[in-house]
Amino acid sequence: MGRWGFIATALFCFTLNTPAAEATEAPQKNLPLNFVNDIEPILTKAGCNSGGCHAKAGTGQRGFRLSLLGFEPQEDYEYIVKEGKGRRVFPAAPEQSLLVLKAANIVPHGGGKKLDPASHEYATLVRWIREGMAYGRPEDAKLASIAVEPAVLSMKAKTTQQLKVTARFTDGSTRDVTSLSLYEANDKSMAETTEEGLVTTQDIPGNVAVMVRYAGQVSVFSVTIPLGAPVEALPPAKNFVDEHVFANLKRIGIPPSPVADDATFLRRVSLDIAGRLPTLEEVQAFQTSQAPDKRDQAIESLLSSPDYADYFANKWTALLKNKRDDAADITANFAFHAWMRDSLLANRPYDDIVRQILAATGTIVSNPPVAWYKRVKEPHLQQEDVAQLFLGVRMQCAQCHHHPFERWSQQDYYSLSAFFSQVGRKPTAIAGEDLIFHKRGTAQLENKKSRTPVKPAALGGPILDIAPDDDPRLQLADWMGAKDNPFFATALVNRYWKHFFKRGLIEPEDDIRDSNPATNPALLSDLAKHFVESGFDLKEVVRVITRSQTYQLSTMPNDHNAVDRQNFSHFYPKRMQAEVLLDAINQVTGAQSDFADLPPGTRAISLPDNSYNRASPFLKVFGRPEGASVCECERVQSSSLAQSLHLMNAADVKAKLAVGNGRADRLSKAEKSVPDRIRELYQAALSREPTAEEIRLSETHLLKPRPDAQDKPLPAAQALKQGYEDLIWALVNTKEFLYNH
């Protein structure tokens, strides 16, 4: 192998990926090669600068480090050319450079052969080394954008489409970079991609996006996969939500399910708005009402109830990390929860709620929103939480490197964090409590990498010079609440859409970016616009969603739409949340759960913080969040064996069934007929009338004799009570009870 091969075997690993079959044209021979334009894309396509290889955080791979996805080409150039004692590149004999030997597997390494010596990429790499490894001249053209062709296309299931990617440079020139681009579908169950840009659709209808990335630029190929079934009978649209959803269903060819019956609607909307089952009285009144707008009336009644405020305060305080770490937190947690609940009950505008939190000053007792700063203390953590929760932008990875799927850089990260750089705190006479205030001074934060101070700037906005006496958080709140803010309203309506429909128009709900488009962009845009025009009215968002026919569709699929998972052709059942399920069991059984420091009978959805999870095995096993994250994913919504066993056998559930003066006890003593008692139980648990067969089976079970532990017949009253306990137990273990459908 010679001297260089011998040396190379002892040096660092370096890998390059096999180029696409349809290679890009080689750079023009009369122009000098440019590291940024010609070499860095080869490294990125190969995966050399991926997080699992030489861009591994901190150390790289075996001493050789590169920036993630090539976002810092100047650093990469120095790593390749100036480190390793010059052994990585050898212009006197380019083919003997370690960079080439390792890539082509001439010198064996763990990555195997990653570069074919016959490829244009190999020739380009060798030529660049031979020319002296130039970084590039200041006057060289720079990459301006990329475009993918086609950009939008309707494709049948199980078909393919080859993409073409064109890079445009500042001098007006273009280059085919198809083979050097990276491709990734945002839903791999709907579409798959190859390294060469060949897209293959799967058999799930709907909309899917393929992200195309080249040299720090991102473009998107949007695909519609039609089902192609006839869409003839559509419910009459009640608002713009229906217009957008039904238009999409017609375009894709997915007929919607019919509108759900009254009993299903009332149960669904009560669980989704108030976090509880409808009461027996509500069920009976709704069934007998002949008002043509009784569904709208039910929505308004729920929105004006304290239950709405309790339920959504439970949602928001968990996301805002209202968690208890020690006994000193109890005052802050109770105060913050009460403030959020009161704000929702009074329907305070959303932008005002957010402003009160972000710009909070004073003590918790005098100004409860200050409690958020008790939980989130560092500027970078404050920025990350605000961006993810209120803007739907995940900024965490930009702290160390350029966001791999977005345009946000480290500079953007620290510019947004700088809004929180002047938050001051000092202890008060109350243990564990701080006074939050604005420190006079220049708002800026040091970029940990460049070691330079960075002034505040909103995402995509200019650098701001904020006077030392002005609180920069107020300017952040002004920008967030501006009517033309592209993130604020969109993030909220997408989050609320997911609350009611199980999945967001953008999924995950807090990952809004150009490379992860909405499944129905026009609908998302109009929802955000409507929200802004309403004055950031949270109840109006709930109202416009729940009044729609789309929300009121049946869960039962028809012959065509069972495979639909993103177009809302039918309602997607979702499991009750832990708190809601506990309250529902209490409501059906007539029992109650008691919690420390709270009045007897306090509902689980009214609990102010996470501390009650430790004392309630039920809440723990069913996944009530601990308030440690701003991500909704902390809440467990999947089923488990532990949950099934708890419902069937746990002592606390058994105690609720047998509680004195509970529903089983009262029904066993009621004077009305057994069928009427069964109807009451079904209405209480499932909000509907039982079928004739359900009445027959239930009555047979209730009236059969029951032996005691000595196999002697139980007294009739006791046997009947046990029969009702059995029936309630059976109902609360059904999917119909456990799921909101």
N, C-alpha and C positions, 0 to 999 in steps of 0.2 A: 504493500500500500504506500510505502514511502514515508518520508519524514513527517509530512503534514497529516497523513492518515494516522500515524502513530500518536502524534500529539493530540489529534482531535478525539481519539477514543477516551482520553482522560479528562476531556473538558465538559462543559455544560451541555445539557440536552436542549435541543431546539427543534421544533416541529413546524411543518407547513402542510396544509391540506391539499388534496388532489384537486386540480382545477376542473372546471366544468368541461363537458365534452365540446360544447360550442364556445370556444375560447374567444376572448376579446382580441381585437386587432393589436398587434405589437405596436408600441410607441414608434412614431416616425423616427427613422434612423438619423435624420439630419438635425434633430432637436435633442439637446442634453436631457437626460432623465431627471425627474424631480422626485425626491423621496416621498413627499406628501401625496402627490398625484399618482405616482407609478409603483412605489414599493409598499407603502403602508397598506393599501387595499389588499395586496397579496397576503400580508401577514394576518389581516383581519379575516379574510375569507378562509384562511387555513385554521383559524381558531387559536393561533399562537398567542394573541392578546386577549383571550377569554379568561374569565375569572378562575377557571379550573386549571389553567396552564401558566404561561409566563406573566399574566396579569393578576395572579393570586395576590391578595391583599398583603402588603408589607414586604414580602420577600421575593415574589416571583416564583420561578421554578429552578431550583438547584443553582442559585446565584445569578441567573439571568432574568431580568425584570423588564416588563413592557407595560405601558399604560393600557387601561381597559379599553378595548375596541378601538385603540389608536386615537383617542381623543386628545392626547398630548404628544403630537408627532415630534416636537423638538426634543422631548425627553427620550423618546424611543430612538431617535437618531443618535443621541449621545450614548445610550446603552449599547447600541450595535457597533458604532464606529469607534468610540473612545474608551469603552470598557473592555475587559478581557485581554488587556495587554496587546490589543490589535489583532488577536487571533481569530476573531469572529469574521473579519473581512480581510482579504489579502489581495490588493490590486495587482501585485506582480504576477499572481497566478490565481485568477478569480475562481476557477473551478476547484481549487484546493482550499477555499475559504470554509471555515467551520460552518458558517451560515448555509452554504450550499451542500457540503458533505452530509451534514445531519439531515437537512431537508430531503435530500434524494436518497437517504438511507445507504449511502456509500459507506459511511461510518455508522454502524448499527446503533440504534437507540430505541427506547421503549415505545416511541410513537410510530415506528415502522416507516415505510416509504410514504412521504407526503408530497413530493414534488417530482413530476416526471421530467427527466432530462430532455425529452422531446417537446415539452410544452413551451408556449410563448412566455409563461410566467417564469420558468427556469431561465430562458434566454434573457428576459428582462432583468432578472436578478443578477445574472453573471455580467451583463453589459453594464449595469449600474456600478458594480464593483470595479470593473475594468476602467470605467470613466473617472474613477476617483471618489466614488461615494458622495456625490454632491447633495447637499440638502435642497438646494434650489436657489434661484435668483429672486430678488425682490420683485422684479418685473414679470416673473412667471405668472401665468394665468392660475386662478384659484377656483376650486369647485364652488359653484353657486347653488346648484340644485340638481335633483335627479327626477326623472319622470318615468313612470312605468306604463307600458302599453300591453294590453288595454288597461284603462284605469277602472272601468266599471263594465261588468258583463253578467249576463244571465246564462247560467250553465245548468244543463240537466244533471241529474244524479249520475255518479259513476262515469263522468266524462273528464277530459283533460284539456288544459290550456297552457301553452308555453308563453311565458312572459318575456318581454324585452325591456331592459332598463337602459336609459340613456342619461349620461352625465352631461350637464351643461356648465361651461366654465365662463369666467368673467370676461374673457376675450371673445366670446361668442362661439367658440368651438364646442363641438360635442364629441362624445365617445361612447361606444357601446360597452357597457360594463355589466352585462347580464351574468357572465360567468364569475365575476368577482363580487356580486351582491349576495346578501344573506336574505333568506326568506323564512317567514314564520307565520302560520295561521293563528288567529286569536281563539279559534275553537277547532282543535285537531280532530274532534269527532265529526266535524262537518267538511273539513278540507285538509288535505295533506300536501306537502311541498317537497320537492327535491332540491339538492344543492344547485342544480342547473336552472331552477325557476319554473319547473313543470308543476302545475297545480292540478290535483285530482280531487274532485268533489266526492263526498260520501252520500249516503241515502237519507240524510236528515234535511228536510226543507227549511229554508229561511235565508238569513243574510249572514255572511261571514267575511272577514277582512284578512288579507294577507299583508303583513308588514314587510316592506322591502327596505333594506338598510345598506348603504354604501358610503364609506368614508365620512361617517358622522351625519349624513343626510338620510331622511326617512321619507318614504312615499308609501301609499296604500293602494292595493288592488282590492276593490270591493266586488264581491260575488253574490248574486242572488241565485239560490237553488230552488226552482219552483217545484211544487208537487204536481200542479197541472190539473187538479180536480175542478169540476165546474162549481162556481160560487154563485148560486142563484137566489137563495133566500137569506137575506141579511136582516137582522133586527133594525128597526128605524134608529138612526143615529140621534143621540140626545145632546151631544156636544162635540167639540173639535177632537176630543180623545177618540171617540168612535169613528169620526171621519178619517183620521189618520190610520187607525188600526184596521178598519174595514177596507180601506183603499189598499193597504199592504197585503191583506189576505186575498183580495181579488187579484192583485198583481202576481202573487205567488201561486194562487190556485189552491187555497186551503179554506174550505167552508167552516164557519164557526159553529159551535154547539149552540143550542137554543138558550134562551134566558132562563136562569134558575127559578124555581118556584118560590113563593113568599116565605115559607118556613126556612129554606136554605139561605135566602138573602138575609133575613133578620138575624139568624145565628152568625152568619159570616160577618156582617157589618158591625154587629155588637162586639164580637171578638176583636176585630181589626181597629175599631175606633175607641172602644171603652175597655178593652182587655178583659171582658167578662161575657158569660152566657147571658142571653136575654132572660129576664125573670118570667115566671109562670104567667104573671098578669100581663106582661108585655106580649108574650106569645099569643095568649088568648085574645087580647085586644087587636093585635095585628091581623089575626086570622079572620076576625069578624068584621073588620073595617072594610067599607066599600069605597073609601076615598080614592080617587084616581091617582093622587100624588102621595099615597101613604108611605112609599119608600123614601121619598124626599123628606117627608115629615120625620121619619125615623132617624134619618141621617142628622137632621137639625137637632133633634132631641138628644141624640148621643153627643154631638159636638158641644152642646151647651151644658152637659152634665159634668160634675166633678170627676167622674170616672175617666173621661177623656184626658183631663189634666193629670190625673194620677198615672195613667198608662203611659203617656208620652213623656212625663217627667221621669218615669222609670227608665225609659229608653235613653233620654238625653243625659241624665246624670251618670249613667254607666259609661257612656261614651266620653264624658268629660271627667272621668276618673275620680268620681266622688267615692273613694274607697277609704276604709278605716284601717290604719296600721297600728294605732294604739288608742288608749282610752281618751287621750287629749283631743282626738279628732272628732269626737261626738258632736260638739257644738258646731263646728264648721260643717260637718256633713248634714246635720239636721237643717241648719240655716240655708245652705246652698240648695238642698232638695226642696225646701219650702218656697224659696225664691223662684226656682224654676217652675214649680207647680203653679204658683200664683201667676207667673208671667204667662203660662199657657192658658190658664183659666180666664185671664183677662184678655187673651189673644193679643198680647204685645207683639208688634211687628218683629219678624225674625231678624232683620238687620239691626234693630235696637237691642234685642237680646244678645246678639253677638258683640255689639259695641260695648254693652255693659260688662261683658266678661273680659274682653281684650283690654279695655282701658280702665279696668277696676283699680281704685285706690282706696286706702283707708284700712279699717279692720273688718273682720268677718262679721262682727256683731252689728256694726253700722252699715256695712255694705257687703252682703253675702256673696256676690259674684267674685269677691277677692279670694274666695276659697279655692278657685282654680289655680291660683299662683301658689297656694300651699302644696298642691300636688305636683305641679310642673314648674320646676325652679330654674332651669337653665335656658338661656335664649335659644339655643339650637333645638332643644326639645319642645319649647313653646312654639317655635316656627313649624316644626315637623307636625305637631298635633293640629295646629290651626290649618295648615295646608291640606292635610289629609281629611280632616273632619269637615271643614267649612268650604274648601275649594275643590276637593276631590282630586288632589294632586299629591302623589307620594314622592317626597323630596329626600327621603332618608339616604338613598344611595349617592345623591349628589354631594354629600358631605366629603366623600373621599375621591370621587371621580365624576365625570360627566354622566348624566342619566343615560343608561344604555338604550332606552326606548323613546326618549323625549329630547327636547331642546334645552333642558335645564342643565346648567353647568355649576361648578363649585362657586363661581362668582355669584350666580343667582341664589344659591343656597345661603351664602353668608350675607348677601344683600337683603334677603327676606328676614333672616335672623336678626339683622341689625335694628329692625323696628323694636326689638325687645331688649336692646343693649342698655337702655337707661332705666330699667325697672329696678328700683331700690327697695330694700326691706330692712327692717330692724325689729328686734323682739319687743313685745309688749309685756305688761304685767301678767297676762294670762299665759300659762304654760303652753308651749307649742304653737303660739300664735304670733304672726308677724304683722307689722304695719307695712303695707305696700304703698310706695310713692314713686313719683317721677323724679329721677335724679337730674339736676341741672347739668348740662354738658353736651358735647357733640355726640350725636348718635352714630356709632360706627362699631364694627366688630372685625377682629383680625381673621383674615383667611389663613387657616392653619397650615396650608401648603405653601402659599406664596409669602406668608408673613407680612402682608401688607394690609392696612386698614381698609375696610369696605363700608361704604355708606348705604343707607337704606334705599331699596328700590323694589317696587311691586313686580310681580312676575310679568315679564315682557315690557316693563315700564322703564322710564329714565331714572338715573341716579338723582336722589333728592338731597337738597341742602336744607336741613331742618334747623331752625334757630335753637340755641341751647335751652331756651326757656319753654320750648314747645314739646309736648309729649308726642313722640313719633307714633305711638300706638293709635292715636286719634287719626293720623293721616292714613294709617293702614286700614282702620275701620271705614274711613271715608271711601277709600278705593274699593274695599270689599262690597260696600253697599251701593256703589255707583250703578246706574241702570245699564251701562255698557260693559260691566265686568263680565268676562266670558266664562267665569268659573263659579261664582258664588251661588246664583240662582239655579244654575244647571246642577250643581252638586246636591242641592237640597231636594229638588223635585225628583232627581234620579234616586236618591236615598228613600224618599217617601214612596216612589213607585215600587221599589223593591219591598218595602214594608207591606204593601197591599197585594202585590202580585208574586211574591216569593223570589223574583229575580229582577234586577234592574234593567233599564233600557241599555245601560252600559254596565258590564259585569267584569270584575267586581265593582261595586257601587262607588268606591272611592279611588278608582284608578282611571280618571278621565284624561285621555290624551289622544292626539291625532292618530296614533297607530292602534288605538282601541276604540273604533267608532261605535256609535249607538246602533242597535238593530233597527231602530226607526228614528233616524235623525230629525225628520220634520216634526214628529210628535214631541221629541225631547226639546227641540227649539221652541215650539209653541207653548209647552208647559212652562218653561223658564220665563218666556215672555209674559205669559198670563200671571205668573207669580209676581214678577216685577211690577206689572201694571196694577195688581191688586194691593200694592203697598207692602209687599212681603208678608201677606196674610197667610199664616200656616193653616188655618181652618179652611180657607178657600182652596188650598191645594188638596186637602182631604175631600172637600166637597166636590170638586170637579172630577176627581178620580172615582169616588164611590157612586156618584150619580150616573156615571157612564154605563152604557149597556155592556161595554167590554168587561168592567169589573163584575157585572151581574150575570155573566154567562155561567152556564152549568159546568161542573167539573167533568161530567160524563162526555167522553169523546164520541164522535160519530165515526163513520166508516173510513174517514180520511185523515182526521186531525190528531189521532192518538200519538203520532210521532213528533208533533210540534212541541218544541220546548222554549221558543223565544218569541213567537208571534202573537201569543195571547188569544188564540182561537178558542180556547176554553180556559176555565179557571184552574190554576195549578194548586192542588191541595198542599197545605203546609201544616206541620206539627205545631201544636200549641206550645208556646214558650213555658218555661218552668213555672214562673209565677202565675201565669194565666191558668195553667193546668191545675195547680194546687188550689187556686181560688175556685175553679170550676168544680173540683171534687168536693170542696167544702160546701158550695152552693147546692149541689145535687144531694149530698148526704145530710145537710143541715148541721154540719159540724163547723168548727172554727179552729184556726191556728193561732196560738198565742206567741208573741215575740217580745223579747226583753225591751224594757223602756218604752213600750208602745201600748196604747189602750187595747183591752181585750177585743178580739174580733177584727183587728187591723188586717186588711187584705195584703196578700203577698206583693201585689203590684204597687203598693204604697210604701214599701220598705225603702228607707232613705239611702242605704249603702250596702256594701257587700258583706258586712260582718255577720248578717243573719244567715248567710249560707252555711257557716260553720255549725250553727245550732240546728239546722234543718237538713237532715239527710235527703229529704225529698228534693229541695232546691239544688243540692249539690249533685245528686245523681242525674237530674234532668238538665243540668248545664246552665244554671244562672251565672252570668259573667261576674268576674271579680272586680271589674272596673280598672284593669291594669293596662288597657289598650284602647285607642280610639277606633279600632277596627271592629265592625259588627261581627267579624268572624270569631271573636272571643266567645260569643254565645253559642253553645252547642245546640244544633238543631237536628242532628242525626239521631236515629234510634239505636238502642243498645240492649243487650241481654240484661244488663243490670236494671235498666228501666222496666223491662217487662216483668222481671222477678219482683221488683219493688211494688209494682201495682198489684201483682197477684198475691204476694205473701207478706209484705212489710207490716210490722206491728202498727205503725201510725195510720196506714190506710185501713186496716181492720178495725182500729179504734173509731175511726170516723164512720164506718158503716154501722157500728153498734151503739153510737153515742145516744145517750138518753134524750128523749124528745127530738131526736133527729127524724129524718124523713121516713126511714124504715119503721121506726117506732110509731110515728103519727099515722102512717098509712095502714099499719096493722090494726089501728084502733078506729080508723075513719068509718063513718056510717054509710058513705056512698058505696055503690056496687064495686065489685072487684075489677070489672073492665074499666070503670071510670078512674079507679085508683091507678091502674096500669097506664091509662091515658095521661094522667097527671105526671107520672114518672117519666114517660117518654117525652112529654113536652118540656119537662124540667131539664132533662139530660140532652135531648137531641133536637128540641124546639119543633117537633113535628108530632103528628098523630101516628100511633102504631098501626101497622097493617092488621087485617083480620087474623092472619096466621101468627103474627107476633103476640096478639092478645090471647089466642088459643094456647100457644106454647107457654106463655107467662102464667096464665091462669092454671094450667095443669101443674106447673112447678110449684106455684104458691100453695095450692090446696092439698098437695100430697103429704102424708104423715111423715114426721121426722123423729128418729130415735135420739135419746140422749147418750151419754158416754157408756151407760150400762145396757144400751140397746133397748131401753124402755121408751114408749111413746112420750114425746114432749107434750105438755099442755097445749091446747089449740092456739092460744094467743101467742105463746112463745114460739111455736112452730111457724105461725104466720109471720111473725117479726123476722125470724131467720130466713124465711122465704123471700121477704122483701130485701133483706140484706144481700141475699144471693143475686137477686135480680139487679140491684144497683151495682153490685160488684161486676156482674157480667156486662152491664152497659158501659161502665167506665173503662173497661178493658177492650172495648171495640174500637176499631179504627175510625168509625163514624164519630165517636166521642173525642178521641185523642187528636183528631185533625180538624183544622178549619177548612171547610170545603164549600 
